[in-house]
Amino acid sequence: MDANLINGFVRAAIEVLKQELKVEEVQRGDLSLGETEFTSEELNCLIGIVGQLEGQCFYCCSKAVACKIVAVMADEAIEEYNDMVADGLAELANVITGRATIYLESSGFKLDLSPPTLLTGAGIKVGTMSIKTINVPLVTPLGTLMIKVGLREQKK
Amino acid sequence: MAKVLLVDDSSFMRDRCAKLLTKEGHDIFHAGNGKEGVDMYARVKPDVTFMDITMPEMDGITAVAEIKKTDPNAVIIMLSAVGQKEMVMKAIQNGAKYFIVKPFEPMKVLEVLGKFLPK
């Protein structure tokens, strides 16, 4: 995967997280190259991408971090993980990916997204369509959201 | 006070919008995908509809076209994370009046709603 593609996702994620969490700082951690499968965290939201690029993005975090993030988004106290947290995380993933596709559009890529799918449960092996991912931790005051992006040019 | 239909597969997003709009005194109706949105529109005949794009069963672009077939005067505002130029153009060509890209600012939603509410 072209490492430049990740920049659109990082930019989108930082902007969206700053706005949704109402914080000044979201730090990008060190990028790493993943394999074609990874071990899941407690929550892993998957969004499929098709078009001139194909692949997947994963947004992974603990339930505790998701609760904190969604509590801010919903402007409500959240005591424990529930369906609203799951839905809020899925929506966050959807919004970040949507914004990323806007940035990728300016690089000439027309893309469509799938609705989000949430995989729940740590320690599961998750395949990434034989596409190695680029992994980026995004560190917020509420905890870390790991983004894994695996994209390739569409097979003809 | 207006009847507002929210069409989005994310109940989180619908609830968030509903909270904002209910505070302003509007009556809110929900639909979880484009097909439900089309059916609910026919039942409720809202003053304004907020429509997401990426949804199962029927996407928002298609739902706009379907609603416009039966009500050419329908006021539909797109509210979506997918804000690529081509999507915006398709939505407007199908009859949407405006396009708001998520994440939305609450004031923007209220401002746009105010533009299209019946006087």
Interface residues (C-beta under 8 A of the other chain):
Chain A: V16 Q19 E20 V70 M73 A74 D83 M84 D87 G88 A90 E91 N94 V95 I96 T97 G98 R99 T101 I102 E105 K110 L111 D112 L113 S114 P115
Chain B: D9 S10 S11 F12 M13 D15 R16 T54 M55 P56 S80 A81 V82 G83 Q84 K85 E86 V101 K102 P103
